[in-house]
Amino acid sequence: MRFIQNFTHAFFFLPGTFLHELLHLLAALISIAIGLVFNLVSKPFHIGAISTLRITSFNILPNFKTGVYGSVAYEGGGSFTHIFVSSAPKLAWIFLYLFLQSYGFLHIANESVVGEQTLTFQWGHLGTAQLLIGIYASLQLLWAGTLSRQDWHNIFSAFGNIFAIALMIAVIVYMAMSISGTPLN
């Protein structure tokens, strides 16, 4: 029975799983590029080289027995790199949310009841088929932005480096403020 549940779940969320793992892969490739550029630029100044990330595997084929739907395995890199790569799907989801909100595709509407807010999507002009496709695509995006147990494990195991945490928070705040149009004073 568990096998059938995992199979159905993995099949339904295959596009979201692919996007989730692709976001991890993209973040890992960005980390590799930044590491290589830093090492090239810092060499003439005799600054120590940083450990660069190495991707060992990329897999979107689900394992129905364990319930793992995909993975990106990597080694090397520092704490900030591990946090960045592991949280890439959530960071991309936050970026997508801010992007859609800033261009008016969705907004948070204040209701008459004090303290309650409603997330409203501007999809009233769509037909039934388009609406169903939109709902399925939204579910895939939500699934892609959900962090797995392994992602959370990687993030919290890298929390030993306080500097990496502070830098990650600063990057998230800067990204959110610049996208929302808030002055960066």
Buried (B, 14 or more C-beta within 10 A) or exposed (E): EEEEEBEEBBEBBBBBBBBBBBBBBBBBEBBBEBBBEBBEEEEEEEEEEBEBBEBEEBEBEBEBEEBBBBBBEBEBBBBBBBBBBBBBBBBBBBBEBBEBBEEEEBEEEEEEEEEEEEEEBEEEEBEEEEBEEEEEEEBBBEBBBBBBEEBEEBBEEBEEBEEBBEBBEEEBEEBBBEBEEEEEE
